[in-house]
């Protein structure tokens, strides 16, 4: 709950997000994952972190406005790629 309480942006699902999620589902992305990605894009997130390897691989087939990455890899890059 601590991370949730520190959130500064609330994203409400709207037609734009639902339509974007429908586009993402066409690339073998599960519906709830697609909604999460579409919501993150709508909220102008810089990155979407997931340990779901299939989701990461599927997302490479579609153009997104955010980077989708494994948190372990992302943190290593953030720490060592100044």
N, C-alpha and C positions, 0 to 999 in steps of 0.2 A: 504494500500500500504506500510505502514511502515514495517510490518513484511516481506512482499515480498522483499523489498529492502535490508533487513538484511540477506537474504538467501545467503549461501556461496556455495551451490551445485546446479547445474542444471542437471536434469535427462532427457535425451532424450529417447523417446520410441524406443525400439529395439525389435528384434525377441524374445530375452530371456524374456523380460518384457511381451510381448504379450502372449507368451506361458504360462508363470506363471499366468497371468490374466485368461487365459482360464481354467487353473486348478482350480483357486479360484471360478470361476463362477459355477463349478460343485457342490459347497457347498452352493448354494443359495445366493451367493454374486452377487450383480448387476454388470454389466460389467464396468461401470465407477468407482465404488468403488474398483473392482478387479484391475483395472489399477492403481489406486492410491496406493493401498496396494503393488502391485508388484513393482511399482516405488519406494516406500519408502523402500522396502526390498533391491532393487538394489542400492539405495543410502546409504544403511547401517544405516538407521534411528534406533533409539532406541525404539521409540514409535510412534504410529499412533493414534491421538486423534480424536474422533468423538462423537457426541451426538446421533447418529443413533443406537438405542437399538437393532434393528433387525440385523444390521451389526455386532455389538459387539457379539451378541448371535451366529450368523452364523459363525463368525470367530473362535469361540471356537471349531468348528467341524473339523478344518483344522490346520495342523502344519504351523506356520508362523515363520519367523526369527525375527519378531518384536512383541512387545506387542501392542494390540489394546484395547484402554480404553476410558472411558468417561473423559473429561477434568476436571470436578468437582471432581470426585473421585481421579483422578491422582494428582491434586494439593493438596488435603487433605492428601494423602499419602506422597507426597513430603514434605509437611510442618510438619507433625506430626510423621513420621517414620524415625527418624534420624538414 
